[in-house]
Amino acid sequence: MKTALYLIPVTLGETEINRVLPTYNREVILSIRHFIVEDIRSARRFLKKTDREIDIDKLTFYELNQHTPPEIIESFLKPLFLGESVGVISEAGCPAIADPGADVVRLAQANRFTVIPLVGPSSILMSLMASGFNGQSFAFHGYLPIETSERAKMIHKLEARAYAEDQTQIFIETPYRNEKMLEDLIRNCRQETKLCIAANISCEDEWIVTKRIKEWAGKKTEIGKRPCIFLIYKG
């Protein structure tokens, strides 16, 4: 196996590994002894889920999240300097996409290390695939502002871009605020604007629906407090 920084996707929710991840990923994981992870506990669970026989106690973990001091991140790459591969594991989905893993990838590139992204589920791309919206031009914005007036301004701005640039606009929300997000979109978007909501992508209870804003208004949804991707596009 080539020495590199491997970006290792994680299943979304409780999806079975063999349903969304290639067997090659397992081979790569078993060849690595050093992992940069967003959360050590969940990373250990994922690795055990990948192979029950893996010896977790022989692995080294470096935690990379919003609490990690920036000045120590480069030290996580020490194994690469010594000729050993390092794996990056996010909480869910693909590392470095809406994820702190991007910081370590940036340093690896700056130091001319090989960076290898492995195949795996991306809720952003999978929701776009299933939306029926423009897949040639799209933008992902992460979380929108929480404050009501600022959020309204951002929704208007993104909707305007969808129409002016023929571009799909994609964003996410904390699960317990899903219903509030839907209410704000209904309140601030044009009636003909299209909205796709994709919940629990790749899981058994996956739910992906596209309607015009006027068709969402007053209707009961199944999103609840599940991880969701929201996409808007011109009507």
C-alpha atoms as a printed R data frame, in Angstrom:
    type eleno elety resid chain resno       x      y       z
1   ATOM     1    CA   MET     A     1   0.000  0.000   0.000
2   ATOM     2    CA   LYS     A     2   1.395  3.415  -0.974
3   ATOM     3    CA   THR     A     3   2.444  5.668   1.909
4   ATOM     4    CA   ALA     A     4  -0.060  8.524   1.963
5   ATOM     5    CA   LEU     A     5  -2.641 10.505   3.874
6   ATOM     6    CA   TYR     A     6  -5.789  8.451   3.270
7   ATOM     7    CA   LEU     A     7  -9.182 10.170   3.542
8   ATOM     8    CA   ILE     A     8 -11.486  7.441   4.832
9   ATOM     9    CA   PRO     A     9 -15.270  7.901   4.418
10  ATOM    10    CA   VAL     A    10 -17.620  6.761   7.172
11  ATOM    11    CA   THR     A    11 -21.141  5.423   6.817
12  ATOM    12    CA   LEU     A    12 -24.021  7.851   7.279
13  ATOM    13    CA   GLY     A    13 -26.090  6.795  10.271
14  ATOM    14    CA   GLU     A    14 -26.288  3.077  11.021
15  ATOM    15    CA   THR     A    15 -25.974  1.979   7.406
16  ATOM    16    CA   GLU     A    16 -24.276 -1.368   6.883
17  ATOM    17    CA   ILE     A    17 -20.682 -0.866   5.737
18  ATOM    18    CA   ASN     A    18 -20.906 -3.277   2.812
19  ATOM    19    CA   ARG     A    19 -23.848 -1.307   1.462
20  ATOM    20    CA   VAL     A    20 -21.917  1.921   0.852
21  ATOM    21    CA   LEU     A    21 -18.164  1.307   1.249
22  ATOM    22    CA   PRO     A    22 -15.924 -0.738  -1.088
23  ATOM    23    CA   THR     A    23 -13.984 -3.699   0.328
24  ATOM    24    CA   TYR     A    24 -10.795 -1.901  -0.732
25  ATOM    25    CA   ASN     A    25 -11.402  0.647   2.042
26  ATOM    26    CA   ARG     A    26 -11.117 -2.144   4.596
27  ATOM    27    CA   GLU     A    27  -7.767 -3.210   3.137
28  ATOM    28    CA   VAL     A    28  -6.460  0.337   3.448
29  ATOM    29    CA   ILE     A    29  -7.754  0.724   7.012
30  ATOM    30    CA   LEU     A    30  -6.075 -2.508   8.135
31  ATOM    31    CA   SER     A    31  -2.740 -1.275   6.742
32  ATOM    32    CA   ILE     A    32  -2.793  1.941   8.807
33  ATOM    33    CA   ARG     A    33  -1.727  2.405  12.421
34  ATOM    34    CA   HIS     A    34  -2.170  6.174  12.788
35  ATOM    35    CA   PHE     A    35  -5.541  7.941  12.505
36  ATOM    36    CA   ILE     A    36  -6.581 11.590  12.670
37  ATOM    37    CA   VAL     A    37 -10.195 11.578  13.840
38  ATOM    38    CA   GLU     A    38 -12.950 14.012  14.749
39  ATOM    39    CA   ASP     A    39 -13.979 11.933  17.767
40  ATOM    40    CA   ILE     A    40 -11.910  9.035  19.120
41  ATOM    41    CA   ARG     A    41 -14.843  7.081  20.552
42  ATOM    42    CA   SER     A    42 -16.896  7.076  17.341
43  ATOM    43    CA   ALA     A    43 -13.772  6.393  15.250
44  ATOM    44    CA   ARG     A    44 -13.018  3.317  17.350
45  ATOM    45    CA   ARG     A    45 -16.605  2.097  16.841
46  ATOM    46    CA   PHE     A    46 -16.299  2.582  13.078
47  ATOM    47    CA   LEU     A    47 -13.005  0.690  12.920
48  ATOM    48    CA   LYS     A    48 -14.485 -2.210  14.920
49  ATOM    49    CA   LYS     A    49 -17.486 -2.162  12.612
50  ATOM    50    CA   THR     A    50 -15.083 -2.415   9.671
51  ATOM    51    CA   ASP     A    51 -13.254 -5.423  11.144
52  ATOM    52    CA   ARG     A    52 -14.118 -6.992  14.493
53  ATOM    53    CA   GLU     A    53 -10.612 -8.441  14.782
54  ATOM    54    CA   ILE     A    54  -8.808 -5.096  14.540
55  ATOM    55    CA   ASP     A    55  -6.593 -4.435  17.576
56  ATOM    56    CA   ILE     A    56  -7.654 -0.939  18.604
57  ATOM    57    CA   ASP     A    57  -5.050 -0.760  21.381
58  ATOM    58    CA   LYS     A    58  -2.234 -0.902  18.823
59  ATOM    59    CA   LEU     A    59  -3.519  2.167  16.995
60  ATOM    60    CA   THR     A    60  -2.616  5.804  17.588
61  ATOM    61    CA   PHE     A    61  -5.359  8.442  17.457
62  ATOM    62    CA   TYR     A    62  -5.009 12.201  17.036
63  ATOM    63    CA   GLU     A    63  -8.208 14.158  17.717
64  ATOM    64    CA   LEU     A    64  -8.982 16.970  15.275
65  ATOM    65    CA   ASN     A    65 -12.087 19.066  15.942
66  ATOM    66    CA   GLN     A    66 -13.086 22.623  16.838
67  ATOM    67    CA   HIS     A    67 -11.231 22.335  20.162
68  ATOM    68    CA   THR     A    68  -7.874 21.322  18.653
69  ATOM    69    CA   PRO     A    69  -5.187 24.052  18.931
70  ATOM    70    CA   PRO     A    70  -4.124 24.948  15.354
71  ATOM    71    CA   GLU     A    71  -0.454 24.919  16.289
72  ATOM    72    CA   ILE     A    72  -0.432 21.172  17.039
73  ATOM    73    CA   ILE     A    73  -2.165 19.956  13.870
74  ATOM    74    CA   GLU     A    74   1.062 19.659  11.879
75  ATOM    75    CA   SER     A    75   2.431 17.264  14.505
76  ATOM    76    CA   PHE     A    76  -0.315 14.809  13.501
77  ATOM    77    CA   LEU     A    77   1.592 14.287  10.235
78  ATOM    78    CA   LYS     A    78   4.737 13.038  11.975
79  ATOM    79    CA   PRO     A    79   4.156  9.401  10.868
80  ATOM    80    CA   LEU     A    80   4.187 10.558   7.229
81  ATOM    81    CA   PHE     A    81   7.607 12.127   7.729
82  ATOM    82    CA   LEU     A    82   8.707  8.715   9.035
83  ATOM    83    CA   GLY     A    83   7.311  6.886   6.010
84  ATOM    84    CA   GLU     A    84   4.078  5.604   7.601
85  ATOM    85    CA   SER     A    85   0.568  6.196   6.268
86  ATOM    86    CA   VAL     A    86  -2.055  8.177   8.166
87  ATOM    87    CA   GLY     A    87  -5.834  7.875   7.892
88  ATOM    88    CA   VAL     A    88  -8.348 10.692   8.377
89  ATOM    89    CA   ILE     A    89 -11.781  9.720   9.725
90  ATOM    90    CA   SER     A    90 -14.726 12.122  10.031
91  ATOM    91    CA   GLU     A    91 -17.864 11.662  12.140
92  ATOM    92    CA   ALA     A    92 -19.889 10.728   9.060
93  ATOM    93    CA   GLY     A    93 -19.501 10.874   5.307
94  ATOM    94    CA   CYS     A    94 -16.368 12.123   3.588
95  ATOM    95    CA   PRO     A    95 -13.446 13.723   5.464
96  ATOM    96    CA   ALA     A    96 -12.523 17.338   4.646
97  ATOM    97    CA   ILE     A    97 -15.980 18.133   3.231
98  ATOM    98    CA   ALA     A    98 -17.681 20.495   5.712
99  ATOM    99    CA   ASP     A    99 -15.231 18.959   8.151
100 ATOM   100    CA   PRO     A   100 -12.083 20.002  10.099
101 ATOM   101    CA   GLY     A   101 -10.108 17.347   8.217
102 ATOM   102    CA   ALA     A   102  -9.529 19.966   5.521
103 ATOM   103    CA   ASP     A   103  -6.920 21.607   7.778
104 ATOM   104    CA   VAL     A   104  -4.696 18.542   7.892
105 ATOM   105    CA   VAL     A   105  -5.136 17.892   4.167
106 ATOM   106    CA   ARG     A   106  -3.945 21.447   3.487
107 ATOM   107    CA   LEU     A   107  -0.792 20.807   5.538
108 ATOM   108    CA   ALA     A   108  -0.177 17.469   3.842
109 ATOM   109    CA   GLN     A   109  -0.384 19.102   0.426
110 ATOM   110    CA   ALA     A   110   1.940 21.906   1.550
111 ATOM   111    CA   ASN     A   111   4.491 19.273   2.619
112 ATOM   112    CA   ARG     A   112   4.130 17.439  -0.712
113 ATOM   113    CA   PHE     A   113   2.716 14.254   0.786
114 ATOM   114    CA   THR     A   114   0.465 12.058  -1.328
115 ATOM   115    CA   VAL     A   115  -3.220 12.518  -0.426
116 ATOM   116    CA   ILE     A   116  -5.600  9.726  -1.438
117 ATOM   117    CA   PRO     A   117  -9.399 10.137  -1.064
118 ATOM   118    CA   LEU     A   118 -11.244  6.828  -0.797
119 ATOM   119    CA   VAL     A   119 -14.681  6.161  -2.264
120 ATOM   120    CA   GLY     A   120 -17.614  6.633   0.094
121 ATOM   121    CA   PRO     A   121 -20.936  8.366   0.711
122 ATOM   122    CA   SER     A   122 -21.250 12.148   0.491
123 ATOM   123    CA   SER     A   123 -24.674 13.356   1.621
124 ATOM   124    CA   ILE     A   124 -24.123 16.608  -0.282
125 ATOM   125    CA   LEU     A   125 -23.562 14.949  -3.663
126 ATOM   126    CA   MET     A   126 -26.084 12.160  -3.092
127 ATOM   127    CA   SER     A   127 -28.819 14.674  -2.278
128 ATOM   128    CA   LEU     A   128 -27.941 16.669  -5.404
129 ATOM   129    CA   MET     A   129 -28.081 13.501  -7.506
130 ATOM   130    CA   ALA     A   130 -31.587 12.728  -6.248
131 ATOM   131    CA   SER     A   131 -32.971 16.284  -6.307
132 ATOM   132    CA   GLY     A   132 -33.488 16.738 -10.037
133 ATOM   133    CA   PHE     A   133 -31.711 20.101  -9.798
134 ATOM   134    CA   ASN     A   134 -28.756 21.475 -11.779
135 ATOM   135    CA   GLY     A   135 -25.771 19.205 -11.188
136 ATOM   136    CA   GLN     A   136 -23.495 21.223 -13.492
137 ATOM   137    CA   SER     A   137 -23.473 24.297 -11.274
138 ATOM   138    CA   PHE     A   138 -24.066 24.139  -7.524
139 ATOM   139    CA   ALA     A   139 -22.793 25.641  -4.262
140 ATOM   140    CA   PHE     A   140 -22.666 24.273  -0.732
141 ATOM   141    CA   HIS     A   141 -23.015 26.818   2.087
142 ATOM   142    CA   GLY     A   142 -22.842 24.750   5.276
143 ATOM   143    CA   TYR     A   143 -25.059 26.153   8.041
144 ATOM   144    CA   LEU     A   144 -27.145 29.286   7.508
145 ATOM   145    CA   PRO     A   145 -27.266 32.021  10.196
146 ATOM   146    CA   ILE     A   146 -29.360 31.202  13.263
147 ATOM   147    CA   GLU     A   147 -30.625 34.749  13.895
148 ATOM   148    CA   THR     A   148 -34.008 35.180  12.182
149 ATOM   149    CA   SER     A   149 -33.380 38.349  10.179
150 ATOM   150    CA   GLU     A   150 -29.889 37.260   9.082
151 ATOM   151    CA   ARG     A   151 -31.202 33.880   8.036
152 ATOM   152    CA   ALA     A   152 -33.977 35.516   6.002
153 ATOM   153    CA   LYS     A   153 -31.392 37.692   4.218
154 ATOM   154    CA   MET     A   154 -29.281 34.641   3.402
155 ATOM   155    CA   ILE     A   155 -32.253 32.670   2.096
156 ATOM   156    CA   HIS     A   156 -33.187 35.561  -0.195
157 ATOM   157    CA   LYS     A   157 -29.576 35.811  -1.349
158 ATOM   158    CA   LEU     A   158 -29.293 32.103  -2.147
159 ATOM   159    CA   GLU     A   159 -32.641 32.044  -3.911
160 ATOM   160    CA   ALA     A   160 -31.567 35.017  -6.040
161 ATOM   161    CA   ARG     A   161 -28.406 33.155  -7.025
162 ATOM   162    CA   ALA     A   162 -30.441 30.072  -7.947
163 ATOM   163    CA   TYR     A   163 -32.415 32.153 -10.442
164 ATOM   164    CA   ALA     A   164 -29.704 34.540 -11.679
165 ATOM   165    CA   GLU     A   165 -26.946 31.936 -12.048
166 ATOM   166    CA   ASP     A   166 -29.045 28.815 -12.745
167 ATOM   167    CA   GLN     A   167 -27.254 27.294  -9.753
168 ATOM   168    CA   THR     A   168 -28.411 24.773  -7.149
169 ATOM   169    CA   GLN     A   169 -27.960 26.079  -3.590
170 ATOM   170    CA   ILE     A   170 -27.224 23.464  -0.891
171 ATOM   171    CA   PHE     A   171 -27.085 23.846   2.892
172 ATOM   172    CA   ILE     A   172 -27.576 21.932   6.135
173 ATOM   173    CA   GLU     A   173 -29.133 22.444   9.542
174 ATOM   174    CA   THR     A   174 -28.824 20.981  13.012
175 ATOM   175    CA   PRO     A   175 -31.460 18.173  13.106
176 ATOM   176    CA   TYR     A   176 -33.511 19.629  15.958
177 ATOM   177    CA   ARG     A   177 -33.971 22.829  13.899
178 ATOM   178    CA   ASN     A   178 -35.114 21.075  10.692
179 ATOM   179    CA   GLU     A   179 -38.742 22.102  11.035
180 ATOM   180    CA   LYS     A   180 -37.781 25.710  11.769
181 ATOM   181    CA   MET     A   181 -35.616 25.741   8.648
182 ATOM   182    CA   LEU     A   182 -38.530 24.503   6.565
183 ATOM   183    CA   GLU     A   183 -40.786 27.177   8.049
184 ATOM   184    CA   ASP     A   184 -38.239 29.888   7.233
185 ATOM   185    CA   LEU     A   185 -37.847 28.648   3.658
186 ATOM   186    CA   ILE     A   186 -41.621 28.630   3.152
187 ATOM   187    CA   ARG     A   187 -41.848 32.137   4.626
188 ATOM   188    CA   ASN     A   188 -39.018 33.663   2.595
189 ATOM   189    CA   CYS     A   189 -38.896 31.887  -0.772
190 ATOM   190    CA   ARG     A   190 -41.024 32.430  -3.856
191 ATOM   191    CA   GLN     A   191 -43.988 30.100  -4.227
192 ATOM   192    CA   GLU     A   192 -42.553 28.557  -7.415
193 ATOM   193    CA   THR     A   193 -39.048 27.986  -6.070
194 ATOM   194    CA   LYS     A   194 -38.178 24.295  -5.824
195 ATOM   195    CA   LEU     A   195 -37.022 22.799  -2.531
196 ATOM   196    CA   CYS     A   196 -35.562 19.337  -2.036
197 ATOM   197    CA   ILE     A   197 -35.141 17.874   1.437
198 ATOM   198    CA   ALA     A   198 -32.977 14.765   1.773
199 ATOM   199    CA   ALA     A   199 -33.101 13.001   5.156
200 ATOM   200    CA   ASN     A   200 -31.003 10.058   6.420
201 ATOM   201    CA   ILE     A   201 -29.334  9.507   3.085
202 ATOM   202    CA   SER     A   202 -28.256  5.891   2.429
203 ATOM   203    CA   CYS     A   203 -30.037  4.645   5.581
204 ATOM   204    CA   GLU     A   204 -33.002  2.261   5.683
205 ATOM   205    CA   ASP     A   205 -35.405  5.152   6.319
206 ATOM   206    CA   GLU     A   206 -33.912  7.431   3.655
207 ATOM   207    CA   TRP     A   207 -36.403 10.107   2.554
208 ATOM   208    CA   ILE     A   208 -35.737 12.453  -0.394
209 ATOM   209    CA   VAL     A   209 -38.531 14.667  -1.749
210 ATOM   210    CA   THR     A   210 -38.573 17.600  -4.189
211 ATOM   211    CA   LYS     A   211 -41.536 20.020  -4.371
212 ATOM   212    CA   ARG     A   212 -42.243 23.666  -5.048
213 ATOM   213    CA   ILE     A   213 -42.397 25.875  -1.961
214 ATOM   214    CA   LYS     A   214 -46.162 26.277  -2.309
215 ATOM   215    CA   GLU     A   215 -46.509 22.479  -2.185
216 ATOM   216    CA   TRP     A   216 -44.485 22.236   1.031
217 ATOM   217    CA   ALA     A   217 -46.597 24.839   2.821
218 ATOM   218    CA   GLY     A   218 -49.000 23.376   5.363
219 ATOM   219    CA   LYS     A   219 -47.966 19.792   4.661
220 ATOM   220    CA   LYS     A   220 -46.710 17.335   7.258
221 ATOM   221    CA   THR     A   221 -43.194 16.061   6.592
222 ATOM   222    CA   GLU     A   222 -41.168 13.058   7.705
223 ATOM   223    CA   ILE     A   223 -37.905 14.877   8.386
224 ATOM   224    CA   GLY     A   224 -38.249 15.094  12.177
225 ATOM   225    CA   LYS     A   225 -34.874 15.384  13.909
226 ATOM   226    CA   ARG     A   226 -32.945 13.413  11.328
227 ATOM   227    CA   PRO     A   227 -29.798 14.625   9.504
228 ATOM   228    CA   CYS     A   228 -31.013 16.577   6.466
229 ATOM   229    CA   ILE     A   229 -29.657 18.319   3.405
230 ATOM   230    CA   PHE     A   230 -31.687 21.232   1.999
231 ATOM   231    CA   LEU     A   231 -31.448 22.252  -1.669
232 ATOM   232    CA   ILE     A   232 -33.197 25.101  -3.470
233 ATOM   233    CA   TYR     A   233 -33.415 25.795  -7.189
234 ATOM   234    CA   LYS     A   234 -35.291 28.079  -9.490
235 ATOM   235    CA   GLY     A   235 -38.907 27.265 -10.307
